[in-house]
Amino acid sequence: MNRRTIRTDVVVIGAGVVGTGIARELSRYDVDVVLVEREADVAWGTTKANTALVHAGYDADPGTNKARFNVAGNAMYPRITQELGVMYKNTGTLVVATAPDQVPHLNELLERGKANGVPGLEIIGRERIVELEPFISSDAIAALWAPTGGITSPWELAIAYAENAVDNGVTILLSSPVTAIDVEGGRAVRVHTPDTTIDTQFVVNAAGLFADEIAGMVGARDFNIVPRKGEYYLLDKRAGHLARHPLFPVPTAFSKGIVVTPTVDGNLLVGPNSQVVEGTSDLDTTAAGLDEVITGARRLVPSIPLRDNITNFAGLRATAQPSGDFVIGPANGVPNFINAAGIQSPGLTAAPAIALEIVNLLGEAGLKLVEKPDFNPIRPRPARFEEMDDDQRSAAAARDSRWGHIICRCESVTEGEIVEALHRSVPCTTLDGIKFRTRAGAGRCQGGFCGPRVVAIIARELGISPDAVTKKGGTSRVLVGPGKQQCSCSCGKCADEGHVGEGETHA
């Protein structure tokens, strides 16, 4: 393999919501930025598997990085999501006490939130709770109401950040795990991936679950990442009415507890539990863990119907030890290596504010920050057939017939949307990449109907064989072994024996 060498001002390691946010904020300035990611797409670490909440900021201890960046990030969400065309709903949140001995803790959270600068907090009684949440448990007696809380789509935000960054000049390298970092004269000067050497002036470590390994490459070993696994149920949209706001139990020292929350797409999400695990690849769900999740969720909303469950999944959050707090700042002894590590909850909320802080720290470390006159902060929301009215749908199909061809019945995703997603500025080459950009495969049948059709479209648009299409990069091929060739015209008749598409013959 021929190695290449490129030169840049800043390397950002990790393309989760924090790393992509940093890259996007850096793209405001006349600096060269390279964003490197070990996976085949952005947002495939902690960002793709969390509770998708925009926290108000009452939970973190005053004076911590978590408290500071949570409240600041929360205030940025309306502007950031509007600029980037990302779904966000300012629903407000409730922490629900179901026993008298829990009520004093609501008062503690109220005072903590006030100390953190969270606006509008109040403790409400059962009558108001039922007005807000008709399906709440009969045991609910009081709640902390936080009107600035909300919900968003974490992977959608990371994708939008990355696309806006690339549109403003950032280079992104996917499927590029960092293998080594050279340090000379007390400074990180080169970042190595399997096929690229990147000469750089500064390095930002936003590597999530791998942040301690990346820091160790420059000799910084003052924190360790301890993965905590959380398991979830995702329920069909017909169960989405059971919670109008994110509902929290009174938290423990280790977790915010099992949350019951609507999603921005209309589903109902419950979870997570919290379990320390070994390594960074344990994403298995377990019978015991899922039982813990549904039992906890039903303490808040007893009528949650498991018959409407469409999938279970698990995510890992990167807990930094020994502090348990976000690790933000230069590594000891390596001033041009800036950590953005240990970003567990409320990391999604804090991400916009963390990005600004990292840019400021880079400036203090010597990076010259001159704003670009042509920086464009706007990334328009991609068109979605599901969000159009009938007139808009007819017009879209009249312009391009592919917009009238439904591929995913569950989520009403068209061929036109999938083709558009495959040709945006951040490469999308996988089945999961399409799922996170369009929701094809995210519905009740979980891709059972649309999966083969999406594979055919990917193969056709990228000019590859269908058996080269992967679910999530690497060796995760969707089609394995001998079989009938997929129809590449995406006509929906791939299984018809001897079908002939326009201008091409199928086996």
Secondary structure, 3 states (H helix, E strand, C coil): CCCEEEECCEEEECCCHHHHHHHHHHCCECCCEEEECCCCCCCCCHHHCCCCEECCCCCCCCCCHHHHHHHHHHHHHHHHHHHHCCCEECCCEEEEECCHHHHHHHHHHHHHHHHHCCCCCEEEEHHHHHHHCCCCCCCCCEEEEECCCEEECHHHHHHHHHHHHHHCCCEEECCCCCCEEEEECCEEEEEECCCEEEECCEEEECCHHHHHHHHHCCCCCCCEEEEEEEEEEEECHHHHHHCCCCEEECCCCCCCCCEEEECCCCCEEEECCCEECCCCCCCCCCHHHHHHHHHHHHCCCCCCCHHHEEEEEEEEEEEEECCCCCEEEEECCEEEEEEEECCCCCHHHHHHHHHHHHHHHHHHCCCCCCECCCCCCCCCCCCCHHHCCHHHHHHHHHHCHHHHCEEECCCCEEHHHHHHHHCCCCCCCEHHHHHHHHCCCCCCCCCCCCHHHHHHHHHHHHCCCHHHCECCCCCCECCCCCCCCCCCCCCCCCCCCCCEECCEECC
